[in-house]
């Protein structure tokens, strides 16, 4: 999917330029993880993880999966929403193409039927 909205491009590029956000994205690239798991694996403080995850979600680079356990406790797991991002400089403009991951496509399809 080509990103044409300038504000969306800026959010994505800002996230990709942030070393902590990149560590988080790498950690949850192929498997959904809780904020606690991401914090443990990356060594980034949990408060920072929550803030960065929200930034990544707003930028469209992360998605939330919610699981409810037997005791009714809800836990959010995050996963990267993309498989690949292509950046191209063309005529003094940045072109961005975001290729969704297979996991993301499946999750979005499942979410269509979850609440219905």
Beta strands, then each sheet from edge to edge (+ up, - down):
strand 1: 2-3
strand 2: 33-34
strand 3: 62-68
strand 4: 74-80
strand 5: 82-90
strand 6: 93-100
sheet 1: 1+ 6- 5+
sheet 2: 2+ 4- 3+
end
